[in-house]
Amino acid sequence: MNPSVAHAELIATFKRAQADAAHKFGLIKAAAQKGPKAVQAATETAAKATKRSDSYAKKLDILGVSLKD
């Protein structure tokens, strides 16, 4: 696999992870009506998604690819 294809796949993966994190943070609002345990579970899930997105961003940074938010 040539580097540009690998970069494109990593960028696509990063963007999916970023969108997933944003979606999961949106679910926290919906969970608020269901009680504190639901909010806690949604918050933990959103934090994991953000961590995953940050990991991909770090990999892209190492490759010299900078994506502006």
N, C-alpha and C positions, 0 to 999 in steps of 0.2 A: 504494500500500500504506500503510495507516495505521500510526502508530507502535507501537501495541500489538501488531499482527501482526508487525511487523519485530522487535520486542523478543522476542516469543515464538519466532520462528524462530531468532534469534541465541542465545537461551537453550538451545533444543533442540540447535543446532549445538555450543555450548559443552559441553553435557552429553555429547554423543556423542564429542567430542574428548577429554574428560576420561576417559571410559570406555575409549576406545581407548588412551590413554596408560597407564592402569592395566593393561590387558591386555598391552600390549607389555612393561611391566616384569615381568609374570609370566612372559613368554616367556624372559626372561634366565635364570631358574632351569632351564628345560628345555634351554636352549642350553649351560649349564655342562657338561653331559655330553658335548657334541659338540666341545669344545675352545675354545681362546682366540680363534680367529678368529670363531667363531660367537657367542661372548659379546660380542666387540667390535661385530659387526654388529647384534646385538640391542640393545646399549646405545645405539648411535648412533641406531637407529630409535626407541627409547623416548625419547631426548632430543629428537628432532624432534617426536614426538607431544606431549610436554610443552610444548615451545615453542609449538606450534600451539594447544594448550589455553590457555596463558597469553596468547596474542594475543587469543583470543576473550574471555577474562576482562577484558583491558584495554579492549576495545571496549565491553563491557557496563558497565564502570566509568565510561567516558566518558559513556555514556547515563544514568548514575545508577542502574543496576540492580546490586544487590549480592546475590550468592549466597553463602551461608555453606556451608562444607564440612562 
